[in-house]
Amino acid sequence: MDTEQASPRYADIDLWAPGDVLAAMIEGQMAAVAAVRAALPAIEQAALATEARLRAGGKLIYVGAGTSGRLAVQDGAELIPTFNWPGDRLLLLMAGGRDALLQSVENAEDETGEALAAIRQNAIGAPDALIAVAASGTTPFTLTCLREAKSRGALTVSFANNRDTPLLNEADCPIWLDTGPEPIAGSTRMKAGTAQRAALNALSSLVMIRLGRVHQGLMIDVQAINAKLLRRSEHMLRRLTGRDPQDVRAALEQAGGSVKLAVLLLHGCSQAEAASMLERAGGRLRTALKDLGRGAGGANDLTIGGELPD
């Protein structure tokens, strides 16, 4: 496997000047991003297929072990505060469980029984979407999760850094990230990990955009769970409506912190009307505003990049 190969180029890296070591590692990171760019068509296909499953009410499942698992879990966990993705429709399966997020758990990646149990106990199937990540493309825990989920009707998406591996060959939507040998042979926390992180971020962000959880480049579904995010919600609402801070705060409070609902409230809708419009629009604020006759170019549709109202 390429990720396990020792590259002659780095054979004397332990003798190099510190600046040369750092330059080589940064060069590797750039190569990792280039590998993601080459995989964009496959990422797009996977994102659209995942969107279709989630629109049908399915769960989103991330699976992995070791570094790949930690990166997968990180990407999934961030969907809740960033896009208000419902926690009951998100499942993070890490070989070795929670303990493995902070330290290595011996033999966890080989536990195929645990993998089968996790898929079955969580009743994963159609219309769910499972994203499996493994640099090697052969990790038993991850591969078993993918196989069992696929046999039960779930959509399977896979990321691997070695070509022609079982994880890629058996997934509905395989994504090969061609990062090649690492500067430190086998240390896939480096180039392979960077590519996985960037590719996961791109896929999940595109899915959330397609599901209407971004409006005019803003994270319109953000959960205001702290003071910083509450301020961000207020800024977004002022930008989108041009209303003064008092109106914005009152609308946000009435909307239970939902920026989308608050926008429609400030456009004169009742809370029930706003909720109904968003439901009919599939959660897309832009569609709901068009239904109100306030689509792009309307008097209350401010453009990104403008100054926030005073």
VOGU-3710 file (C-alpha; in Angstrom, 3 decimals, decimal comma):
1> mdteqaspry> 0,000/0,000/0,000  1,275/3,448/-0,912  0,579/4,854/2,538  2,889/2,238/4,078  5,751/2,684/1,618  9,008/4,287/2,709  9,845/7,036/0,239  13,525/7,300/-0,768  13,095/11,048/-0,819  12,643/11,154/2,946
11> adidlwapgd> 15,185/8,451/3,861  17,486/10,983/5,560  14,822/13,316/6,931  16,155/12,842/10,454  19,450/14,395/9,292  17,918/17,412/7,554  18,023/20,961/8,852  14,843/21,838/10,797  13,724/24,310/8,150  14,048/21,685/5,428
21> vlaamiegqm> 11,980/19,205/7,438  9,227/21,760/7,892  9,304/22,734/4,218  8,960/19,096/3,179  6,008/18,578/5,505  4,224/21,671/4,239  4,884/20,524/0,695  3,208/17,256/1,668  0,181/19,123/2,971  -0,129/20,943/-0,346
31> aavaavraal> 0,027/17,600/-2,150  -2,747/16,322/0,116  -5,027/19,198/-0,876  -4,203/18,537/-4,530  -5,328/14,930/-4,019  -8,676/16,200/-2,741  -9,061/18,465/-5,770  -8,510/15,465/-8,048  -11,284/13,634/-6,187  -13,875/16,450/-6,450
41> paieqaalat> -16,097/14,683/-9,029  -16,370/11,641/-6,750  -17,001/13,866/-3,710  -19,779/15,683/-5,575  -21,441/12,416/-6,560  -21,266/11,172/-2,970  -22,657/14,435/-1,593  -25,664/14,403/-3,922  -26,408/10,777/-3,111  -26,122/11,536/0,620
51> earlraggkl> -28,397/14,561/0,265  -31,088/12,404/-1,319  -31,007/9,933/1,569  -31,117/12,649/4,213  -34,002/14,418/2,473  -35,903/11,161/2,836  -35,391/11,288/6,611  -32,335/9,073/6,930  -29,570/9,175/9,501  -25,986/10,214/8,764
61> iyvgagtsgr> -23,388/7,775/10,101  -19,632/8,268/10,307  -17,359/5,243/10,804  -13,640/4,900/11,377  -10,739/3,755/13,534  -7,604/5,494/14,790  -6,721/8,788/13,125  -9,280/8,282/10,364  -11,990/7,633/12,934  -11,111/10,720/14,954
71> lavqdgaeli> -11,263/12,871/11,827  -14,599/11,344/10,844  -16,051/11,881/14,321  -14,819/15,478/14,356  -16,507/16,240/11,054  -19,777/14,697/12,185  -19,793/16,305/15,614  -19,398/19,782/14,100  -22,599/19,444/12,070  -24,782/19,891/15,158
81> ptfnwpgdrl> -23,620/23,358/16,315  -22,754/24,649/12,834  -25,808/23,532/10,879  -28,205/22,477/13,667  -28,228/18,965/12,260  -30,472/16,896/14,580  -28,533/14,744/17,005  -31,002/11,895/16,701  -30,101/11,633/13,005  -26,337/11,543/13,537
91> lllmaggrda> -24,337/8,469/14,585  -20,584/8,452/15,194  -19,062/4,960/15,273  -15,465/4,910/16,477  -13,579/1,643/16,871  -12,889/1,347/20,584  -15,654/3,788/21,537  -15,198/7,110/23,307  -11,907/6,081/24,928  -10,344/5,750/21,473
101> llqsvenaed> -10,965/9,427/20,761  -8,251/10,378/23,237  -5,886/7,423/23,164  -5,090/4,287/21,218  -7,273/1,310/22,146  -5,457/-1,965/21,506  -6,901/-4,114/18,699  -10,039/-1,940/18,438  -9,738/-1,657/14,668  -9,877/-5,456/14,363
111> etgealaair> -13,163/-5,840/16,287  -15,535/-6,988/13,550  -18,038/-8,266/16,104  -18,332/-4,811/17,635  -18,837/-3,377/14,173  -21,681/-5,766/13,341  -23,330/-5,094/16,692  -23,124/-1,315/16,222  -24,855/-1,425/12,834  -27,541/-3,840/13,960
121> qnaigapdal> -28,269/-2,251/17,341  -28,712/1,158/15,717  -31,010/-0,318/13,045  -29,005/1,215/10,222  -30,532/0,698/6,791  -32,495/2,502/4,109  -32,641/5,515/3,855  -29,503/6,072/5,953  -26,124/7,202/4,601  -22,879/5,843/6,039
131> iavaasgttp> -19,473/7,478/5,528  -16,543/5,143/6,179  -12,974/6,436/6,406  -9,731/4,418/6,463  -6,387/5,419/4,976  -5,497/1,788/4,306  -8,893/0,910/2,851  -8,756/-2,418/4,679  -9,455/-1,666/8,368  -11,625/-4,593/9,593
141> ftltclreak> -13,914/-2,560/11,897  -14,598/0,081/9,253  -14,983/-2,390/6,401  -17,375/-4,576/8,405  -19,545/-1,565/9,250  -19,705/-0,618/5,574  -20,549/-4,141/4,419  -23,274/-4,648/6,997  -24,829/-1,226/6,416  -24,833/-1,785/2,647
151> srgaltvsfa> -26,450/-5,215/3,031  -29,243/-3,541/5,017  -29,930/-0,945/2,301  -27,904/2,054/3,499  -26,006/4,260/1,074  -22,279/3,713/1,603  -19,624/6,366/0,970  -15,953/5,556/1,544  -12,682/7,465/1,736  -9,354/5,657/1,401
161> nnrdtpllne> -5,815/6,650/0,470  -4,871/3,437/-1,307  -6,390/2,466/-4,642  -8,186/-0,803/-5,379  -8,873/-1,624/-1,728  -12,003/-3,326/-0,340  -13,357/-0,139/1,214  -13,334/1,548/-2,185  -14,364/-1,470/-4,238  -17,427/-2,246/-2,107
171> adcpiwldtg> -18,827/1,251/-1,463  -21,650/2,803/-3,476  -19,677/6,046/-3,673  -15,914/5,423/-3,369  -13,514/8,355/-2,997  -9,812/7,680/-3,512  -7,476/10,279/-2,050  -4,142/9,677/-3,759  -1,682/11,065/-1,209  1,108/8,512/-1,755
181> pepiagstrm> 3,878/7,731/0,759  4,184/9,800/3,915  7,311/11,771/4,926  7,354/9,424/7,927  6,429/6,047/6,458  3,022/4,794/7,594  2,186/7,917/9,626  -1,178/8,581/7,989  -1,922/11,381/10,454  0,097/13,474/7,994
191> kagtaqraal> -0,770/13,722/4,275  -3,521/11,109/4,349  -5,121/12,720/7,393  -5,037/16,198/5,879  -6,706/14,938/2,703  -9,358/13,087/4,693  -10,131/16,144/6,790  -10,443/18,426/3,757  -12,527/15,933/1,792  -14,891/15,204/4,675
201> nalsslvmir> -15,346/18,919/5,282  -16,107/19,535/1,613  -18,606/16,681/1,370  -20,551/17,450/4,547  -20,610/21,203/3,871  -21,976/20,655/0,360  -24,659/18,347/1,752  -25,698/20,942/4,340  -25,776/23,701/1,709  -27,954/21,529/-0,522
211> lgrvhqglmi> -30,288/20,881/2,412  -30,876/24,617/2,856  -28,800/25,065/5,989  -26,751/27,893/4,443  -28,241/31,139/3,106  -26,228/33,853/1,337  -23,034/32,232/2,617  -24,238/32,371/6,235  -24,675/29,431/8,623  -28,344/30,269/8,920
221> dvqainakll> -29,151/27,234/11,099  -26,393/27,828/13,656  -27,304/26,981/17,247  -26,840/29,998/19,496  -25,482/27,962/22,395  -23,139/30,646/23,739  -22,706/34,412/23,746  -20,490/34,426/20,642  -22,990/32,446/18,586  -25,874/34,563/19,853
231> rrsehmlrrl> -24,055/37,671/18,602  -23,441/35,920/15,300  -27,151/35,147/14,987  -28,028/38,769/15,672  -25,489/39,985/13,091  -26,860/37,603/10,486  -30,404/38,753/11,136  -29,454/42,425/10,926  -27,584/41,775/7,690  -30,506/39,883/6,142
241> tgrdpqdvra> -33,282/42,252/7,196  -31,749/45,666/7,893  -33,702/45,889/11,139  -32,449/47,528/14,305  -30,916/45,544/17,195  -34,029/45,695/19,370  -36,274/44,259/16,649  -33,702/41,595/15,893  -33,391/40,459/19,501  -37,154/40,376/19,957
251> aleqaggsvk> -37,624/38,328/16,779  -34,878/35,889/17,748  -36,425/35,400/21,171  -39,875/34,832/19,654  -38,359/32,385/17,138  -36,590/30,406/19,840  -33,196/31,373/18,448  -33,960/30,289/14,869  -32,569/32,883/12,449  -34,699/31,496/9,615
261> lavlllhgcs> -37,919/31,875/11,555  -36,861/35,291/12,803  -36,282/36,519/9,236  -39,815/35,552/8,277  -41,237/37,058/11,468  -39,560/40,347/10,618  -41,153/40,124/7,173  -44,561/40,130/8,856  -45,337/36,426/9,164  -46,825/34,908/12,277
271> qaeaasmler> -44,811/32,174/13,965  -47,153/29,491/12,627  -47,035/30,936/9,110  -43,242/31,143/9,187  -42,886/27,546/10,345  -45,320/26,339/7,710  -43,555/28,241/4,938  -40,187/26,813/5,888  -41,608/23,311/5,983  -43,117/23,723/2,510
281> aggrlrtalk> -39,813/25,144/1,282  -37,867/22,141/2,544  -36,024/24,330/5,033  -34,734/26,709/2,361  -35,082/30,312/3,489  -34,485/31,596/-0,046  -37,477/29,615/-1,317  -39,664/30,801/1,549  -38,731/34,429/0,853  -39,578/34,018/-2,811
291> dlgrgaggan> -42,960/32,669/-1,767  -43,423/35,944/0,082  -42,451/37,924/-2,990  -39,196/38,965/-1,330  -36,697/36,913/-3,322  -33,327/37,990/-4,644  -33,270/41,684/-5,404  -36,203/42,445/-3,114  -36,186/45,405/-0,810  -35,372/43,285/2,228
301> dltiggelpd> -32,815/40,991/0,613  -29,446/42,474/1,562  -26,333/41,304/-0,234  -23,329/39,606/1,314  -20,395/41,915/1,826  -22,479/44,939/2,733  -22,057/46,767/5,999  -24,103/45,678/8,959  -26,820/48,178/9,841  -25,957/50,516/12,715
//
